[in-house]
Structure formats: structure tokens, C-alpha cells
Amino acid sequence: MKRFLLSCSLLFTLTLFGQRYTNSVGLRFSNIGLTQINAKHYMNASNAVEVSLGGSTNYIWMQGNYEWQHPLVDDLDYYFGAGPGVGIVSGNPIMQNSANDRFMLGANGVIGLEYKLPDYPFTFAIESGPYLQIIPSLSLGWNIGLAARYVLP
């Protein structure tokens, strides 16, 4: 019984201190949305919420992902997740539509690697995954992104 309690308390302690930080904010560079403002918040040791806001001259896009993050080696984690995206487009040349403003809705899947600098408050991430645009027209694509974030104290 003592070993069981010791094992449970050790496991709890390891999961309590598993995350490397709580909040970070920075920039995400992507083939969709180009440069985006990006923020990540850990809810516990392995669950995080990441939000990106960006756009171009004719649209604005906001993407949110719920992510499951796990350590891979020392300061390198892997994560995967999914979430919705919403936006407004005006005459997007990719969709070949008119100059009327349109609402966009989609979903995103992501898998990535995140590196936390051991002695400095910065993280760097590379990620990739599919996205599905639902509104205004159904289309499937692939997203690749790089993120650089400052870890908030």
C-alpha cells in the first residue's frame, strides 16, 4: 500500500511540473494567413489552447486549436490538436469570387514540435496539418507554420 501511494504521489508530482511554461505570445508565420499574432496557454501539464489572428490585404482570419502536448527529449515537445477557424474575405483571388464580403468557416488539424530555450524565455515551433474550409465553399488544403513566442513571466 505504501508503494502504491508513493507511486501515485510521484506520478502526480511529475505531471504537475511537466509543462515548461504557462503563457506565451509571439508571431506565427504560415502559408495561410502569412504573419499571425499567436498566443498559447497551458491549462495543465499536457493540454493547451493556441490562438492565431492574421490576414492579408483582403481577408482576416482567426484560428483556435486545442492541443495535447508531450515531452519528446529534454527541451523538445511534440503536440497534436485541432480546432475551428473563422474569417472574413473580400474578393479573395484564391477562391475566384466577386469583391463581396464573405464569411469563412473551417477546421484545422495540427501536429508539431516545440522547442523551449532552456535559459531564455523563448519558444520556437514548427507545425503542419490539414485544413478544411466549409464556408463559403468546400475545399481541403495543407497548412505549414513556424512560430516564435516569448514566454510570459
C-alpha positions in Angstrom: 0.0 0.0 0.0 2.9 2.4 0.8 4.5 1.7 -2.6 1.2 2.4 -4.3 0.7 5.7 -2.5 4.3 6.7 -3.2 3.9 5.8 -6.9 0.7 7.8 -7.2 2.2 10.9 -5.5 5.3 10.7 -7.7 3.2 10.4 -10.8 1.1 13.4 -9.7 4.3 15.5 -8.9 5.8 14.7 -12.4 2.6 15.7 -14.2 2.3 18.8 -12.1 5.7 20.1 -13.2 5.7 18.6 -16.7 4.9 21.9 -18.5 7.7 24.3 -19.2 5.6 27.5 -19.0 2.0 28.7 -18.7 1.6 31.5 -21.2 3.4 32.7 -24.3 2.8 35.3 -27.1 4.5 35.9 -30.4 4.3 35.5 -34.1 3.4 32.6 -36.4 4.4 32.5 -40.0 2.2 30.4 -42.2 1.4 29.6 -45.8 -2.2 30.5 -44.9 -2.6 34.0 -43.3 1.1 34.8 -43.7 2.1 36.5 -40.5 -0.2 36.0 -37.5 -0.2 37.1 -33.9 -0.1 33.9 -31.9 -0.7 33.0 -28.2 -0.5 29.8 -26.3 -2.0 29.0 -22.8 -1.5 25.8 -20.9 -4.5 24.6 -18.9 -2.5 21.8 -17.3 0.7 19.8 -17.9 -0.3 18.4 -21.3 -3.3 20.4 -22.6 -3.0 23.8 -24.2 -5.1 26.3 -26.2 -3.4 28.1 -29.1 -5.0 31.1 -30.9 -3.7 32.9 -34.0 -5.0 36.1 -35.6 -3.8 37.2 -39.0 -4.7 38.0 -42.5 -3.8 39.9 -45.7 -5.0 42.9 -47.6 -8.3 41.3 -48.5 -9.1 39.0 -45.5 -8.8 38.5 -41.8 -8.6 35.0 -40.2 -8.7 33.7 -36.6 -7.7 30.1 -35.8 -8.0 28.3 -32.4 -6.6 24.9 -31.6 -6.9 22.6 -28.6 -3.6 20.8 -28.3 -2.2 17.8 -26.4 1.5 18.4 -25.8 4.0 15.8 -24.5 7.8 15.8 -23.9 10.0 14.2 -26.6 13.5 14.9 -25.3 15.0 17.5 -22.9 13.5 20.8 -24.1 11.7 19.5 -27.2 8.0 18.6 -27.1 5.6 17.2 -29.7 2.0 18.2 -29.9 -1.1 17.5 -31.9 -4.5 19.1 -31.9 -7.5 20.5 -33.9 -9.8 23.5 -33.8 -12.1 25.9 -35.7 -11.2 28.9 -37.8 -13.3 31.9 -38.8 -12.7 34.8 -41.1 -14.0 37.5 -43.5 -12.8 37.7 -47.1 -13.3 40.4 -49.7 -12.7 39.2 -53.3 -10.2 36.5 -52.4 -8.3 35.7 -55.6 -7.7 32.1 -54.5 -11.5 31.4 -54.5 -12.1 33.4 -57.7 -15.2 35.2 -56.3 -16.5 38.7 -56.6 -15.5 41.6 -54.4 -18.4 41.0 -52.0 -17.5 40.4 -48.4 -18.0 36.8 -47.3 -17.9 34.8 -44.1 -15.4 31.9 -43.9 -15.6 28.9 -41.6 -13.2 26.0 -41.4 -11.4 23.4 -39.3 -7.7 22.8 -38.8 -5.6 19.8 -37.7 -2.1 20.2 -36.5 1.0 18.2 -35.5 4.2 19.9 -34.5 7.4 20.2 -32.5 8.1 23.0 -29.9 11.5 23.9 -28.5 11.8 25.9 -25.3 15.2 27.6 -24.9 16.5 26.3 -21.6 18.0 29.6 -20.3 15.8 32.2 -22.1 12.1 32.9 -22.2 11.5 31.9 -25.8 9.9 29.0 -27.6 10.1 28.0 -31.3 7.6 25.7 -33.0 7.2 24.1 -36.4 3.9 22.5 -37.3 1.9 21.1 -40.2 -1.5 19.7 -40.9 -4.7 19.7 -43.0 -7.3 22.3 -43.0 -10.9 22.1 -44.3 -12.8 25.1 -45.5 -16.5 24.6 -45.1 -18.0 28.1 -45.9 -18.2 29.7 -48.5 -17.1 26.6 -50.5 -15.9 23.2 -49.5 -12.1 22.8 -50.0 -9.2 20.9 -48.5 -5.7 22.1 -48.1 -2.4 21.8 -46.2 -1.0 24.3 -43.7 2.6 24.7 -42.7 3.7 27.1 -39.9 6.6 28.4 -37.9 6.1 30.1 -34.5 8.4 32.2 -32.3 6.9 33.2 -28.9 8.0 35.0 -25.8 7.2 33.2 -22.6 5.4 35.5 -20.2 6.5 35.5 -16.5 
